[in-house]
Amino acid sequence: LDNAIPWLGDLLDLGGGILLAIILVAILMWALILERVLFYRFAYPQLHARACDCWRARSDRNSWYARQFRRHLVVQVRRALNQNLALIRTLVLICPLLGLLGTVLGMLDVFDAVAATGENNPRSTAAGVSKATVSTMAGMVVALSGIMVSTYLERRASLARNAFAERLGTMANLAQGADQR
């Protein structure tokens, strides 16, 4: 690993073990974000079309059963749109907490260095201060980037949900108007 990515080992030495946890959480978070972006771009239009085709294929669109079927279609689409959004939000919230944990562990290293030497030597405390600041910064950077993207994804899911429900409602109203003629 040191030969492939030499700066990673230096960064982990600088930030401590908590930095590795932040990096792993960031990788998982961004993998889930990428999955959602690809879903909205490629899979959702197909899901939307299949659900609309399923609704159009019904001969009865006005009965209680038809309304329940329409509600079922909306719930299925909503579930698909919201998949992994709560997990992404949770991972975003974990990052600053991991950064705070790194700060606490770094400060404990500072206090250990002061206790071991008996004096406040800047060289002996530098490693602990470095661990404290690097892990805090990494946690905040990952969280801020995740907040921006997760907010966008949630907004996109909400707009798609509302548009789908409105489209099925419009299709039901058109069918009801045609039945009344």
SVG drawing of the C-alpha trace seen along z (x, -y; Angstrom):
<svg xmlns="http://www.w3.org/2000/svg" viewBox="-71 -24 82 28">
<polyline fill="none" stroke="black" stroke-width="0.4" points="0.0,0.0 2.9,-2.4 4.3,-1.9 0.9,-2.5 -0.2,-5.4 2.8,-6.8 1.0,-9.8 -1.8,-7.7 0.6,-6.1 2.0,-9.6 -1.6,-10.9 -2.6,-8.0 0.5,-8.5 -0.4,-12.2 -4.1,-11.6 -4.1,-8.4 -6.4,-5.4 -9.5,-7.5 -8.5,-9.0 -8.7,-5.5 -12.2,-5.1 -13.2,-8.5 -11.8,-7.4 -13.7,-4.2 -16.9,-6.0 -16.3,-8.5 -15.7,-5.7 -19.0,-4.0 -20.9,-7.2 -19.6,-8.2 -20.3,-4.7 -23.9,-5.0 -24.2,-8.5 -22.9,-7.3 -25.4,-4.4 -28.2,-6.9 -27.0,-9.2 -26.9,-6.3 -30.3,-5.1 -31.9,-8.5 -30.2,-8.8 -30.7,-5.3 -33.0,-3.1 -35.7,-5.5 -37.0,-6.4 -37.5,-2.8 -39.2,-2.2 -41.4,-5.2 -42.4,-4.0 -43.2,-0.5 -45.4,-1.8 -47.2,-4.1 -47.7,-1.3 -49.0,0.9 -51.5,-1.7 -52.5,-2.3 -53.1,1.4 -55.9,1.4 -59.3,1.3 -60.8,0.2 -59.3,-3.1 -62.1,-4.4 -63.0,-1.8 -61.6,-1.4 -59.4,1.4 -58.0,-0.8 -57.2,-3.6 -55.4,-1.0 -53.5,0.3 -52.5,-3.3 -51.4,-3.9 -49.4,-0.7 -47.6,-1.9 -46.8,-5.2 -45.4,-3.5 -43.2,-1.2 -41.8,-4.1 -41.3,-6.2 -39.5,-3.2 -37.1,-2.9 -36.5,-6.7 -35.7,-6.9 -33.5,-3.8 -30.2,-4.4 -30.9,-8.1 -31.3,-7.6 -28.0,-5.6 -26.2,-8.4 -27.6,-10.9 -26.4,-8.8 -22.9,-8.4 -22.8,-12.2 -23.7,-12.6 -21.1,-10.1 -18.1,-11.9 -18.0,-14.9 -18.4,-12.6 -15.4,-10.5 -13.5,-13.8 -14.3,-14.8 -13.2,-11.4 -9.9,-11.9 -9.6,-15.3 -10.1,-13.7 -7.6,-10.9 -5.1,-13.5 -5.4,-15.6 -4.9,-12.5 -1.7,-11.9 -0.7,-15.5 -1.4,-14.9 0.5,-11.6 3.5,-13.3 3.5,-16.1 3.1,-13.6 5.9,-11.4 8.5,-14.2 7.3,-16.3 7.6,-19.5 5.6,-21.2 7.9,-20.5 6.4,-21.5 8.1,-18.6 6.6,-16.0 3.1,-17.4 3.2,-18.0 2.1,-14.5 -1.0,-14.7 -2.0,-18.1 -1.5,-17.0 -3.8,-13.9 -6.4,-16.2 -6.5,-18.7 -6.2,-16.4 -9.0,-14.1 -11.3,-17.0 -10.6,-18.6 -11.1,-15.3 -14.4,-14.6 -15.7,-18.1 -14.7,-18.0 -16.4,-14.6 -19.5,-15.7 -19.8,-19.0 -19.4,-17.4 -21.9,-14.7 -24.5,-17.2 -24.5,-19.1 -24.9,-16.0 -27.4,-14.3 -29.6,-17.4 -29.6,-17.4 -30.5,-13.7 -33.3,-14.2 -34.7,-17.1 -34.5,-15.1 -36.3,-12.2 -39.0,-14.4 -39.6,-16.1 -39.7,-12.7 -42.1,-11.3 -44.5,-14.3 -44.3,-14.2 -45.0,-10.5 -48.0,-10.8 -49.4,-13.7 -49.0,-11.9 -50.9,-8.9 -53.5,-11.1 -53.9,-13.0 -54.2,-9.7 -56.9,-8.5 -58.8,-11.8 -58.6,-11.6 -60.0,-8.0 -62.7,-9.1 -63.7,-11.9 -63.8,-9.5 -66.0,-7.1 -68.5,-9.8 -69.0,-10.7"/>
</svg>
